[in-house]
Amino acid sequence: MITDFPFRVIPRTVDTKILKIKDGESNTKNAGSTPISNHRNRSKNETRSSQQQQPNIDVIMKHAAKGFVDDQTQVTSTYRTKLAAFGVPLPIEIATLHNKYYIFEVAASDEDIRNIDVTPISARVRNKTTCVEYTARMQGRMKSVANAKILDLDGERKFLASISTSQSKKENSLISRLLDSGFDSDFRYIIVEDAGRDLKTLLDHYKYFEPPTVFLITYYSFQAIKELHSYGYYHMDLRLSSFSISPTFNLKIVEFFRVTSSKSTCKVSHKFRLDRFVSRKYHKQGAIFDAFDDYENWLFVIMFIFCESKLPWKHNGKNGFLESKEAFFKRRDDYNWCGSTDSLILIPYLMEKKTNISEFIEAVDELFSIDVMGFEETTLPDWGTSMNEVSRKLKKTRKAV
């Protein structure tokens, strides 16, 4: 099994292709066998441009060898160079009350970094004493930004702290765990377990995921939302960057900008951003959110992955994407589902039936249990979770119901 995740920090002057290697050996023997795969193995995509294909690992290694940075000094130097290019004074190190960490990778875009006072960003860090890797969430503390616009990192910290006791009772929680927090004069930080790379980063690099991988992303992300709701919260802002996957295919929800207690009444306001991923209620001022809105939001994210970064919406002026989304639910059978699993195709139908949330969840899990039989039990995604394991979990779920 591949033990090293396919990302390295490479200077901006070097081609920043994602690298997939097993320590000490080439990955050519695995070529074409991974669900997040080389596009050359897909006959229908043979004519795609070469920049959308993953070249042979040996070729990448040859061109990028001088750019690898693994020790702390080199990582810090490369990170400084990257920040200088952005023109943003981000920290090199993070110090909390009991620990010190150094940052070695930031996946955020230039725009995200420039807006760090408004929206928190994620970085990968190492503990300076133990060298254990974690994910850091950080946000600027500029007082000049209007409070109404800020997605507050402290809200994320309080939420994760509030569920920590319940979370500790779960053997494999699908919600990132809070481990540390701190602040300085310029930034606030929270440290969570290393959750790997978020789906946006993975999709930006790979362009396409093979069916077994997408099925497992679909299954585990659905279970993650179920877990979040079991703690008494709605997420209210699910998107690709909300989910991360570690090397052993541990998928977790990692962003909680707008998480809200399900016990309180939450209505749509002008503060909510309208985009292609949000549920239809987001477009309706005064509408009251419920659990179905998270699942509708999730459906759009998974559709986006299946259909290679496309959704059938068009922005139509004042109502944003609402008219196109409503049309989709009315004529869902006319939509080209891009080879999606059967379960995904039926989910809009289940949503429109207006069943209660328990019946909806039971029906979707039943669909998953049918879908999983379409794969060989030994089928592995990139990170080692077998379909047989998912099948066992689904059988256990059905018995519990």
Phi and psi in degrees as a GROMACS rama.xvg file:
@    title "Ramachandran Plot"
@    xaxis  label "Phi"
@    yaxis  label "Psi"
@TYPE xy
-65.2414  123.188  ILE-2
-97.4462  -16.8213  THR-3
-113.031  126.695  ASP-4
-70.8925  149.497  PHE-5
-78.2267  47.0559  PRO-6
-135.837  136.249  PHE-7
-131.975  157.747  ARG-8
-84.6871  121.507  VAL-9
-126.59  137.761  ILE-10
-55.771  154.589  PRO-11
-63.7155  -21.2675  ARG-12
-79.9561  -11.3539  THR-13
-101.191  145.637  VAL-14
-58.673  117.585  ASP-15
-91.2777  57.0039  THR-16
-75.3959  150.612  LYS-17
-74.489  136.519  ILE-18
-110.418  137.71  LEU-19
-123.609  109.117  LYS-20
-136.986  151.165  ILE-21
-99.3924  137.373  LYS-22
-49.6762  123.086  ASP-23
83.7162  2.75009  GLY-24
-149.204  163.676  GLU-25
-75.7984  157.875  SER-26
-100.483  10.2234  ASN-27
-64.3194  -28.6695  THR-28
-68.6196  -19.3931  LYS-29
-96.5265  0.0910792  ASN-30
-57.8655  131.834  ALA-31
83.5865  -2.99882  GLY-32
-102.428  -7.15915  SER-33
-94.2181  142.802  THR-34
-63.1862  -34.4715  PRO-35
-88.6257  96.1038  ILE-36
-115.064  170.649  SER-37
-68.7413  128.425  ASN-38
-63.985  -18.6752  HIS-39
-69.0828  -13.9746  ARG-40
-83.8634  -2.45791  ASN-41
-108.482  108.575  ARG-42
-58.5959  -34.668  SER-43
-71.794  -11.052  LYS-44
-111.971  14.3533  ASN-45
-62.6736  -23.5877  GLU-46
-90.5645  0.872707  THR-47
-65.6198  155.391  ARG-48
-63.3928  150.038  SER-49
-63.5195  -25.9777  SER-50
-71.3921  -13.2052  GLN-51
-93.3704  0.503239  GLN-52
-105.437  148.796  GLN-53
-87.2612  111.257  GLN-54
-69.0474  166.38  PRO-55
-54.6916  138.637  ASN-56
-61.6882  -33.7447  ILE-57
-65.7146  -35.457  ASP-58
-65.5674  -45.2437  VAL-59
-62.1758  -44.3305  ILE-60
-59.0736  -39.963  MET-61
-61.2783  -42.4483  LYS-62
-82.165  -25.2707  HIS-63
-105.649  -1.33129  ALA-64
-53.0168  -40.6007  ALA-65
-72.9992  -12.7377  LYS-66
-96.1176  -6.79135  GLY-67
-68.0139  138.509  PHE-68
-133.642  116.29  VAL-69
-120.815  -30.324  ASP-70
-84.6914  163.032  ASP-71
-59.5844  -42.2706  GLN-72
-62.9909  -46.4067  THR-73
-65.8969  -42.0047  GLN-74
-60.3202  -47.3111  VAL-75
-60.6262  -42.2657  THR-76
-62.2329  -44.7778  SER-77
-64.8595  -40.6752  THR-78
-63.5289  -41.2422  TYR-79
-60.5649  -42.2256  ARG-80
-60.9757  -42.3005  THR-81
-63.9556  -43.4326  LYS-82
-66.5548  -35.7636  LEU-83
-62.8512  -35.6238  ALA-84
-67.9121  -33.5104  ALA-85
-76.6261  -25.9449  PHE-86
73.6141  27.9894  GLY-87
-123.122  129.095  VAL-88
-80.1966  71.0414  PRO-89
-83.3404  158.196  LEU-90
-74.7001  155.31  PRO-91
-95.472  -34.762  ILE-92
-126.937  155.891  GLU-93
-122.947  129.773  ILE-94
-121.444  124.687  ALA-95
-108.346  -172.432  THR-96
-61.3378  -37.7927  LEU-97
-115.907  -10.4935  HIS-98
-138.73  159.245  ASN-99
-127.594  140.085  LYS-100
-131.227  150.652  TYR-101
-116.672  144.027  TYR-102
-87.1759  131.325  ILE-103
-123.248  -5.74139  PHE-104
-159.571  134.958  GLU-105
-128.509  122.208  VAL-106
-92.8717  -5.48066  ALA-107
-66.9648  152.146  ALA-108
-75.9965  168.016  SER-109
-55.9634  -44.1447  ASP-110
-64.4839  -41.2208  GLU-111
-60.5982  -41.675  ASP-112
-67.0508  -40.377  ILE-113
-64.3517  -27.3938  ARG-114
-100.222  25.3272  ASN-115
-62.9853  -21.9656  ILE-116
-73.2602  -22.8435  ASP-117
-96.4418  -45.1301  VAL-118
-124.921  125.163  THR-119
-61.8732  152.361  PRO-120
-123.367  164.261  ILE-121
-107.247  147.684  SER-122
-141.771  152.451  ALA-123
-94.7544  134.024  ARG-124
-132.472  159.928  VAL-125
-122.782  137.895  ARG-126
-66.1582  128.196  ASN-127
-67.9363  -21.061  LYS-128
-92.9667  -48.2934  THR-129
-95.5005  -17.702  THR-130
66.6933  11.1874  CYS-131
-72.3227  139.65  VAL-132
-91.5721  143.963  GLU-133
-140.056  174.53  TYR-134
-108.015  131.771  THR-135
-108.807  137.157  ALA-136
-108.047  130.29  ARG-137
-138.43  151.07  MET-138
-146.086  140.906  GLN-139
-69.0877  160.105  GLY-140
-116.14  33.7641  ARG-141
-64.2092  131.214  MET-142
-83.6646  -12.417  LYS-143
-80.1081  -12.2831  SER-144
-80.6925  133.206  VAL-145
-61.5352  130.777  ALA-146
-57.7024  -32.8109  ASN-147
-63.3845  -24.0157  ALA-148
-92.6437  -12.2185  LYS-149
-80.9939  132.618  ILE-150
-94.2303  102.736  LEU-151
-77.7413  121.237  ASP-152
-65.4266  -32.1511  LEU-153
-64.0021  -30.1758  ASP-154
-64.572  -39.1029  GLY-155
-62.9687  -44.1366  GLU-156
-60.0141  -46.4786  ARG-157
-63.8854  -40.3878  LYS-158
-62.5231  -50.3221  PHE-159
-62.9405  -35.7932  LEU-160
-66.6951  -36.5928  ALA-161
-68.9739  -27.3807  SER-162
-99.84  0.549959  ILE-163
-60.3313  -38.3897  SER-164
-66.0874  -47.3875  THR-165
-64.3416  -37.7318  SER-166
-65.1338  -35.8226  GLN-167
-65.4905  -18.5058  SER-168
-82.2001  -10.3911  LYS-169
-96.8318  133.128  LYS-170
-68.6373  -42.6996  GLU-171
-129.759  79.1381  ASN-172
-68.6769  143.389  SER-173
-100.864  14.9022  LEU-174
-115.567  134.061  ILE-175
-60.421  142.836  SER-176
-98.5058  135.173  ARG-177
-76.4939  128.288  LEU-178
-118.114  -28.3848  LEU-179
-162.293  161.594  ASP-180
-157.459  160.393  SER-181
-176.277  -179.172  GLY-182
-158.744  162.298  PHE-183
-136.585  -165.262  ASP-184
-67.8883  -21.6979  SER-185
-112.602  -26.1768  ASP-186
-138.527  156.225  PHE-187
-111.992  148.622  ARG-188
-136.997  147.301  TYR-189
-130.443  144.029  ILE-190
-112.78  125.492  ILE-191
-122.928  166.46  VAL-192
-58.5961  150.776  GLU-193
-66.9236  113.321  ASP-194
-99.9168  6.17771  ALA-195
82.7107  -152.119  GLY-196
-97.7331  145.849  ARG-197
-78.3534  161.641  ASP-198
-62.38  -31.8009  LEU-199
-63.5096  -45.8156  LYS-200
-62.127  -44.4729  THR-201
-63.3261  -44.8752  LEU-202
-69.5544  -36.3038  LEU-203
-59.4483  -35.5479  ASP-204
-87.2109  -43.7829  HIS-205
-87.4686  -23.3521  TYR-206
69.9355  -32.9046  LYS-207
-146.837  137.781  TYR-208
-112.494  138.938  PHE-209
-69.9587  154.834  GLU-210
-50.7765  -44.3103  PRO-211
-59.6543  -38.8419  PRO-212
-66.768  -44.5041  THR-213
-66.4905  -37.2742  VAL-214
-60.5958  -44.7422  PHE-215
-68.3629  -36.1994  LEU-216
-62.1878  -43.6581  ILE-217
-60.1278  -48.2576  THR-218
-64.0419  -52.5687  TYR-219
-70.5751  -33.4805  TYR-220
-67.2489  -36.0446  SER-221
-63.8981  -43.6702  PHE-222
-64.7599  -34.2213  GLN-223
-64.3409  -40.6429  ALA-224
-66.6908  -39.5251  ILE-225
-58.0992  -43.7017  LYS-226
-63.3728  -44.7956  GLU-227
-57.9647  -44.813  LEU-228
-65.9513  -31.3655  HIS-229
-66.3326  -21.6453  SER-230
-84.5725  -4.26779  TYR-231
90.0425  32.3988  GLY-232
-135.977  151.62  TYR-233
-106.416  145.163  TYR-234
-78.7878  -52.9768  HIS-235
72.9542  8.50092  MET-236
-158.321  44.4111  ASP-237
-72.3023  137.385  LEU-238
-158.472  -179.511  ARG-239
-55.3401  -42.695  LEU-240
-71.8285  -7.46237  SER-241
-75.8449  -18.4398  SER-242
-116.715  135.723  PHE-243
-126.157  155.213  SER-244
-130.57  127.83  ILE-245
-87.1226  171.934  SER-246
-57.293  -26.6787  PRO-247
-97.0598  20.9649  THR-248
60.5561  42.5799  PHE-249
-92.0091  101.251  ASN-250
-84.3712  137.424  LEU-251
-141.19  151.401  LYS-252
-81.2218  132.127  ILE-253
-124.526  -9.30252  VAL-254
-119.719  138.237  GLU-255
-139.694  49.5662  PHE-256
-56.8064  -46.6009  PHE-257
-118.913  19.5087  ARG-258
-54.6287  135.494  VAL-259
-138.003  141.609  THR-260
-61.7004  132.972  SER-261
-74.1128  -9.53824  SER-262
-79.6592  -20.7326  LYS-263
-95.9272  157.083  SER-264
-87.7797  118.115  THR-265
-112.962  121.332  CYS-266
-109.36  152.907  LYS-267
-65.0746  134.394  VAL-268
-131.238  172.895  SER-269
-67.2115  -13.0347  HIS-270
-72.575  -22.5953  LYS-271
-75.9269  134.398  PHE-272
-78.8606  141.816  ARG-273
-105.059  120.159  LEU-274
-146.403  -172.224  ASP-275
-70.7316  -18.5917  ARG-276
-91.6101  -20.565  PHE-277
-74.3164  155.02  VAL-278
-69.6295  168.05  SER-279
-62.7672  -29.7628  ARG-280
-63.8185  -28.2248  LYS-281
-59.023  -23.1508  TYR-282
-89.1974  1.71069  HIS-283
-120.58  102.213  LYS-284
-55.4599  130.699  GLN-285
87.6216  -7.92605  GLY-286
-65.5803  146.998  ALA-287
-98.1657  129.196  ILE-288
-75.81  152.293  PHE-289
-146.046  -175.775  ASP-290
-61.6481  -31.2323  ALA-291
-60.5924  -29.0952  PHE-292
-67.1714  -36.8012  ASP-293
-63.8746  -40.6187  ASP-294
-71.2021  -34.2342  TYR-295
-67.0352  -42.5461  GLU-296
-57.2557  -46.3372  ASN-297
-61.3455  -42.2826  TRP-298
-56.5758  -44.1185  LEU-299
-65.0635  -36.4671  PHE-300
-63.9916  -45.5785  VAL-301
-68.2093  -38.8311  ILE-302
-58.2068  -40.6464  MET-303
-61.0835  -39.6969  PHE-304
-69.4797  -46.9004  ILE-305
-60.326  -40.5354  PHE-306
-95.9287  28.1557  CYS-307
52.1235  58.3792  GLU-308
68.7695  39.0929  SER-309
-136.33  147.298  LYS-310
-135.574  152.133  LEU-311
-84.217  28.6823  PRO-312
-98.193  152.23  TRP-313
-130.506  135.18  LYS-314
-70.2114  123.667  HIS-315
-123.397  60.4719  ASN-316
71.2541  -130.943  GLY-317
-57.1249  -38.2574  LYS-318
-89.9298  9.20581  ASN-319
59.8604  -125.488  GLY-320
-96.6332  4.01489  PHE-321
-57.0446  -50.2779  LEU-322
-59.8355  -40.3958  GLU-323
-67.9968  -37.4342  SER-324
-68.5738  -41.6019  LYS-325
-62.5163  -41.1533  GLU-326
-63.4646  -36.7016  ALA-327
-61.758  -45.8898  PHE-328
-67.8756  -28.2533  PHE-329
-78.7156  -31.1225  LYS-330
-125.865  44.2603  ARG-331
-63.2141  -26.71  ARG-332
-70.4619  -18.7165  ASP-333
-84.2033  -8.7515  ASP-334
-79.9228  137.932  TYR-335
-80.2131  107.775  ASN-336
-82.1147  7.4508  TRP-337
56.2737  34.6815  CYS-338
77.0309  21.2339  GLY-339
-62.0889  159.401  SER-340
-65.8966  154.396  THR-341
-59.0136  -34.2342  ASP-342
-60.9841  -41.039  SER-343
-65.4538  -38.1301  LEU-344
-62.6617  -32.3033  ILE-345
-88.3676  -14.1106  LEU-346
-62.754  -42.8903  ILE-347
-58.1926  -37.0228  PRO-348
-62.6878  -44.3341  TYR-349
-64.1963  -36.9115  LEU-350
-64.804  -40.5849  MET-351
-74.7166  -16.38  GLU-352
-69.2076  -16.9894  LYS-353
59.6056  37.3339  LYS-354
-72.3802  169.629  THR-355
-74.2968  164.523  ASN-356
-64.5998  -33.9932  ILE-357
-64.862  -42.5522  SER-358
-66.7718  -37.5166  GLU-359
-62.6422  -47.7677  PHE-360
-62.8577  -43.0863  ILE-361
-61.3479  -41.6556  GLU-362
-66.0363  -41.3139  ALA-363
-66.5053  -42.2509  VAL-364
-62.8815  -34.6752  ASP-365
-64.8381  -40.4902  GLU-366
-63.4776  -40.5672  LEU-367
-60.7432  -40.285  PHE-368
-65.355  -26.8359  SER-369
-79.8713  -44.1461  ILE-370
-58.6016  -41.1738  ASP-371
-63.9211  -23.8977  VAL-372
-72.3448  -12.0353  MET-373
-79.0572  -4.78727  GLY-374
-113.62  149.554  PHE-375
-63.4403  144.602  GLU-376
-62.0686  -26.2367  GLU-377
-90.6424  0.225984  THR-378
-59.8515  130.106  THR-379
-117.631  136.788  LEU-380
-77.3869  -175.235  PRO-381
-56.8962  -28.9907  ASP-382
-110.664  9.08257  TRP-383
101.321  3.1137  GLY-384
-85.115  122.74  THR-385
-84.8866  153.943  SER-386
-62.7133  -29.9884  MET-387
-61.4423  -37.5306  ASN-388
-64.7133  -43.334  GLU-389
-63.4943  -41.3305  VAL-390
-59.9379  -41.784  SER-391
-63.4298  -40.8806  ARG-392
-63.8249  -40.459  LYS-393
-67.3148  -38.9405  LEU-394
-63.1346  -40.2074  LYS-395
-63.9866  -39.7729  LYS-396
-62.369  -43.7878  THR-397
-65.3549  -37.6725  ARG-398
-64.6957  -38.3282  LYS-399
-64.6481  -35.7709  ALA-400
